[in-house]
Amino acid sequence: MIIELAVPTSAAAVIDRHARKRLKRHFDKIHWTLGPQILMFFGLMCPIFGLYHLDHLFDWVLVGTILGVSGWVWRYWCSLYVASQKEFDHIAETDYTAAQSVALERFELTAADLIHAEPCKFRSATTKRDIGQAFVGLRVGSDEKPRRSPHEYLIVNFGKSHLLLFRCVWDLTSGTTLWEETNELAYHDIASVLLTHKKDTFRLNLRVRREIVPLWKAAGIVPINGKIHVPADESVALHLVNGDRVELFSWKRSGGGIPSGEGKKSSQSAQRLQKLVRELKQPRAVAQSAASSSPNQAPATIRGVGSSG
């Protein structure tokens, strides 16, 4: 059973139900565009057939014109009912912003209750969570960018004394969450933020030189000894003072050597999270030192609430 939690935010309300239906049809776009393409193809071929039947050339050209115009009109009509790539990306970004508002609502907080107004946020276009029979869509666009639904988000806010974690699986076709989890961790219970990096190694050949090497040059990654080592799998976790480890998020920095824009953003968010937690722990250094010298260590302060189907 899947529990869908409605999103009562103005950001999500901007995307109406009609736009959601258009987005869902984006994944079945081939069924909506195949007919018009067939008509336009035969409309183009008819004049060519007429060249072999000159006595009926005018008839063939007329039929071709009718088929071509009909296909174009049909294609335009279909575009009114199917979300374009640009519209899809707009809805995805709007929902990502809405999820940040939902994160505060789940903790019953406002921006005034935070130390830093801007959260550390992570997004993945895939999820391993159990979402039952919820719709799952994938389509690779003409820009070779894969577009998927649902997405998985992690929003990390910085409260006065606690780190506030909100995870969810977000269905772009409905604007609702399919799975949620909230956690609070006291800053004094966090020993450190762990970042892990795995790299892929590619031997230099014609493809690597032309396609991969130029993409990483701006990041300062260059070939060494006939090979290039590029970031691949990365993750961020919290190491608690009691020795426990809390996994937060993992992402792909690249695929097949091609860098991921979203992966780069996640990497930057992880570095910012590490920096801010380190800064927030500094005023508590003396208190933490005294607590660590105590023979009886108190368990880590973790409060969590989850919802799923």
C-alpha positions in Angstrom: 0.0 0.0 0.0 1.3 3.4 -0.9 0.5 6.5 1.1 0.6 9.7 -0.9 1.0 12.8 1.2 -0.4 15.9 -0.4 1.9 18.9 -0.6 0.1 22.0 0.8 2.5 24.5 -0.6 2.0 27.4 -3.0 5.0 26.3 -5.0 3.4 22.9 -5.8 0.0 24.6 -6.5 1.6 26.5 -9.4 1.6 23.2 -11.4 -2.0 22.4 -12.1 -3.5 19.0 -12.7 -3.5 19.5 -16.5 0.2 20.1 -16.5 0.7 16.9 -14.4 -1.2 14.9 -17.0 0.9 16.4 -19.8 4.1 15.5 -17.9 2.9 11.8 -17.5 2.2 11.7 -21.3 5.8 12.8 -21.9 6.9 9.3 -21.0 4.5 7.9 -23.7 5.5 10.6 -26.2 6.2 8.1 -29.0 2.6 7.0 -29.0 1.5 10.6 -29.4 4.0 11.5 -32.2 4.2 8.3 -34.2 1.0 9.0 -36.2 1.9 12.5 -37.3 5.4 11.4 -38.2 4.0 8.6 -40.5 1.6 11.1 -42.2 4.4 13.6 -42.8 6.7 10.8 -44.1 4.2 9.7 -46.7 3.4 13.3 -47.5 7.1 13.7 -48.4 7.2 10.5 -50.4 4.1 11.2 -52.5 5.8 13.8 -54.8 8.7 11.3 -55.2 6.2 8.6 -56.3 4.7 11.2 -58.7 8.1 11.5 -60.5 7.6 7.9 -61.7 4.0 8.7 -62.8 4.3 12.0 -64.5 0.8 11.8 -65.9 -0.5 12.0 -62.3 2.3 14.2 -60.8 -0.2 16.9 -59.8 -2.4 14.4 -58.0 0.6 12.9 -56.1 1.8 16.4 -55.1 -1.7 17.3 -53.9 -2.1 14.1 -51.9 1.4 14.7 -50.4 0.6 18.2 -49.4 -2.6 17.2 -47.7 -0.9 14.4 -45.8 2.0 16.6 -44.8 -0.2 19.5 -43.6 -2.5 17.0 -41.8 0.6 15.4 -40.1 1.9 18.8 -39.0 -1.5 19.9 -37.6 -1.8 16.6 -35.8 1.7 17.0 -34.4 0.9 20.5 -33.2 -2.4 19.3 -31.6 -0.5 16.5 -29.8 2.0 19.0 -28.4 -0.8 20.7 -26.5 -1.3 17.4 -24.6 2.3 16.3 -24.0 4.8 18.2 -21.9 7.9 19.3 -23.7 11.4 18.8 -22.4 11.6 22.4 -21.2 8.2 22.1 -19.4 9.3 18.8 -17.8 12.5 20.4 -16.4 10.5 23.4 -15.2 8.1 21.1 -13.3 11.0 19.1 -11.8 12.7 22.3 -10.5 9.4 23.7 -9.1 8.8 20.4 -7.2 12.4 20.4 -5.9 11.7 23.9 -4.5 8.4 22.8 -3.1 10.1 19.9 -1.3 12.3 22.3 0.6 9.2 24.0 1.9 7.7 20.7 2.9 10.9 19.8 4.8 10.3 22.8 7.1 6.6 22.0 7.4 7.2 18.5 8.6 9.3 19.9 11.5 6.8 22.7 12.1 9.5 25.3 11.6 10.0 28.5 9.6 13.1 30.0 8.1 13.5 32.2 11.3 14.1 29.0 13.3 17.2 28.1 11.3 20.8 29.1 11.6 21.3 29.0 7.8 18.4 29.9 5.6 19.8 27.8 2.6 19.6 24.1 3.2 22.0 21.5 1.8 20.0 19.6 -0.7 20.5 16.4 -2.7 18.5 15.0 -5.6 18.5 11.7 -7.5 16.4 10.8 -10.5 16.2 7.2 -9.3 15.3 5.6 -6.1 15.7 2.2 -4.4 12.8 2.8 -2.0 9.8 0.5 -2.1 7.0 2.6 -3.7 4.8 -0.4 -4.6 2.8 0.1 -7.8 3.4 3.8 -8.2 4.1 5.1 -11.7 7.8 4.9 -12.8 8.7 6.6 -16.0 11.9 7.0 -18.1 12.5 8.8 -21.4 15.7 9.9 -23.0 15.1 13.3 -24.7 16.5 14.7 -28.0 19.2 16.3 -25.9 20.3 12.8 -24.7 19.3 13.7 -21.2 17.3 10.9 -19.4 14.2 12.2 -17.6 12.6 10.1 -14.9 9.9 10.0 -12.3 9.8 9.7 -9.3 12.8 11.6 -7.8 14.4 11.1 -4.4 15.3 14.1 -2.3 17.3 14.8 0.8 16.9 18.2 2.4 19.2 19.1 5.3 18.3 22.1 7.4 20.4 23.6 10.2 18.3 24.2 13.4 19.5 26.0 16.5 20.7 22.8 18.1 19.9 20.0 15.7 20.6 18.9 12.2 17.2 18.4 10.5 17.0 15.7 7.8 14.1 15.2 5.5 14.1 12.5 2.9 11.3 11.7 0.4 10.4 10.0 -2.8 8.6 12.6 -4.9 6.2 11.7 -7.7 6.5 14.4 -10.5 3.3 13.1 -12.2 1.1 14.0 -9.1 3.2 16.5 -7.1 3.0 14.4 -4.0 5.4 12.3 -1.9 5.3 8.5 -2.0 7.7 7.9 0.9 9.0 10.2 3.7 11.4 10.1 6.6 12.4 12.8 9.0 15.4 12.7 11.5 16.9 15.1 14.0 20.5 14.8 15.2 22.0 17.0 17.9 25.2 18.7 16.7 27.1 17.6 19.8 26.3 13.9 18.9 28.0 14.3 15.4 31.7 13.5 15.4 32.2 14.2 11.7 30.8 14.3 8.2 32.2 11.5 6.0 32.6 12.0 2.2 33.5 9.0 0.1 34.7 9.1 -3.5 35.2 6.2 -6.0 36.9 6.8 -9.3 36.8 5.2 -12.7 39.9 4.7 -14.7 39.9 5.0 -18.5 42.8 4.2 -20.8 43.5 6.9 -23.4 42.1 6.1 -26.8 40.5 8.1 -29.6 37.1 8.2 -27.9 38.4 9.1 -24.5 40.6 11.9 -25.9 37.7 13.4 -27.9 34.7 12.8 -25.5 35.9 12.5 -22.0 39.2 14.4 -21.5 37.8 17.8 -22.6 34.8 17.5 -20.2 37.1 17.2 -17.1 39.8 19.7 -18.0 37.9 22.6 -16.3 37.9 20.5 -13.1 41.7 20.1 -13.3 41.5 16.4 -14.1 44.0 15.5 -16.8 45.5 12.2 -18.1 48.4 10.8 -16.3 50.6 8.0 -17.7 48.2 7.2 -20.5 45.1 7.0 -18.2 42.5 9.4 -16.8 40.9 8.9 -13.4 37.4 10.5 -13.1 35.0 10.7 -10.1 32.3 8.0 -10.3 30.3 7.0 -7.2 30.2 9.4 -4.2 28.3 9.4 -0.9 28.0 11.4 2.3 27.4 10.0 5.8 27.5 11.1 9.5 29.9 9.6 12.0 28.4 9.9 15.5 30.3 10.2 18.7 29.0 6.8 19.9 30.6 5.1 16.8 27.4 4.7 14.8 27.3 5.7 11.1 24.3 7.3 9.5 24.2 7.1 5.7 22.7 10.2 4.2 22.9 10.1 0.4 24.8 8.5 -2.5 25.0 9.7 -6.1 26.7 9.2 -9.4 29.3 11.9 -10.2 29.6 10.5 -13.7 28.4 7.7 -16.0 30.7 6.1 -18.5 33.2 8.9 -17.9 30.6 11.6 -18.8 30.2 14.1 -15.8 26.8 14.5 -14.3 25.6 18.1 -13.6 23.3 16.9 -10.7 26.2 14.8 -9.4 28.4 17.9 -9.2 25.7 19.8 -7.3 25.4 16.9 -4.8 29.2 16.9 -4.3 29.2 20.6 -3.7 26.3 20.3 -1.2 28.2 17.5 0.6 31.3 19.7 1.0 29.1 22.6 2.2 27.4 20.3 4.8 30.8 19.1 6.0 32.0 22.7 6.4 28.9 24.0 8.2 28.7 21.1 10.6 32.4 21.6 11.5 31.7 25.3 12.1 28.6 24.7 14.2 30.5 22.2 16.4 33.3 24.6 17.3 31.5 26.6 20.0 30.7 23.3 21.6 34.3 21.9 21.5 34.9 22.4 25.3 31.6 20.8 26.2 32.2 17.9 23.9 35.6 17.4 25.3 34.2 17.2 28.8 31.5 14.8 27.7 34.0 12.5 26.1 36.0 12.2 29.3 32.9 11.0 31.2 33.0 7.2 31.8 29.4 6.7 30.9 28.7 7.9 27.4 25.1 8.9 26.7 23.5 7.5 23.6 23.3 9.8 20.5 20.2 12.0 20.4 18.4 10.8 17.3 14.7 11.3 16.7 13.1 10.0 13.6 9.7 9.6 12.0 9.1 7.7 8.8 6.1 7.1 6.5 5.9 4.7 3.7 3.6 2.3 2.0 
